[in-house]
Amino acid sequence: MSDRFGLFQGVLADATTIVLAGAGLGAWLLAAGVIVLCAAAGWVAPALRRELVRRTVSWLALIVVLALPVLAGPGWTALGVGLLGVACYREFARATGLFRERAVSLCVALGIVVTTLAVLESAYPIFVAVVPLGAALIAVASLPSDRPQGYIQRTALGLFAFLLFGPALGHLGYLANAADYRPVILLLLIAVGLNDVFAFVVGKAMGGRKLLPATSPGKTVAGGVGAVVLTTAAVAAMGRLAFAGTPMADWPALAALGVLVSVLGQAGDLMLSAIKRDLGLKDTGALIPGHGGLLDRFDSLLLVAPAAFYLVVLLGGVAFAPARRWLVGG
């Protein structure tokens, strides 16, 4: 177990990880500096400045909540993703009122915990089995209360939350079971952050037709397309380092990963926007004063994590070492 929970083992010897971590931190510091300079010079309107600060805080949340556990070790990465899933579910449950359905809510939380344990154990069969078994448990959780009214709504909400915050997000943690996981996960985190910034900056600079005005009035078609182009270019450049020596280092594979991260990252953001519009909410939480909750900051990862996992695995971008059990021995 010490190799999974040892702190920062091998980080200093991994040049690629250091370069990518430095790039991510450097980009954040540059963005923060530009915002401060523009605000001091009065070059941007207050509303635009607030939005720029909001997105910079999002990057900081990425660094603190996920990048540090990734650098700390595989066990910490799995735990960090699991805790993030629980925290995001808590915000979702409160926003939707699902927390009032205690039996369903407890089953969702239990499913996220079991998913995290399967990731820690590097037990892929259990990780996969959690999905149908968890769905079945949620489906029967509220039956004993003998309340058929509202059954579809509470069960559907529970299944939706479980799939998003358990198995879907859990794929990011499962990548930590790969031999050289740090550069890959850091690449995904940086790419998701850049994708959000690119969509915002290009959209503001070029304007034009709104993408989905009823769902997210601030997003434009130009911003979405620009984000796909720029994110793909960034992933291609950084991916040559992260996937060096593997088939994923080829340009077509990196381009596919870049497009996938950008499109699904934007889709995840739009998905949460649709949820908030449906509920009449501005944010799903208030953990970060003035900037919403963790779910508001990590929505893009929910769809990116599973899709990127399978693309990278299928194209040979990572190799999983033989499982070393610590929960059941072996």
HELIX and SHEET records of a PDB file:
HELIX    1   1 SER A    2  PHE A    5  1                                   4    
HELIX    2   2 ALA A   15  ALA A   41  1                                  27    
HELIX    3   3 PRO A   46  LEU A   62  1                                  17    
HELIX    4   4 ILE A   63  ALA A   67  3                                   5    
HELIX    5   5 LEU A   68  ALA A   72  1                                   5    
HELIX    6   6 PRO A   74  THR A   96  1                                  23    
HELIX    7   7 LEU A   98  ARG A  100  5                                   3    
HELIX    8   8 ARG A  102  LEU A  120  1                                  19    
HELIX    9   9 TYR A  124  ALA A  141  1                                  18    
HELIX   10  10 LEU A  143  SER A  145  5                                   3    
HELIX   11  11 TYR A  151  LEU A  163  1                                  13    
HELIX   12  12 LEU A  164  ALA A  168  3                                   5    
HELIX   13  13 LEU A  169  TYR A  174  1                                   6    
HELIX   14  14 LEU A  175  ASN A  177  5                                   3    
HELIX   15  15 TYR A  181  MET A  206  1                                  26    
HELIX   16  16 VAL A  221  ALA A  242  1                                  22    
HELIX   17  17 PRO A  247  ALA A  249  5                                   3    
HELIX   18  18 TRP A  251  LEU A  279  1                                  29    
HELIX   19  19 LEU A  294  LEU A  314  1                                  21    
SHEET    1   A 2 LYS A 210  LEU A 212  0                                        
SHEET    2   A 2 SER A 216  THR A 220 -1                                        
END                                                                             
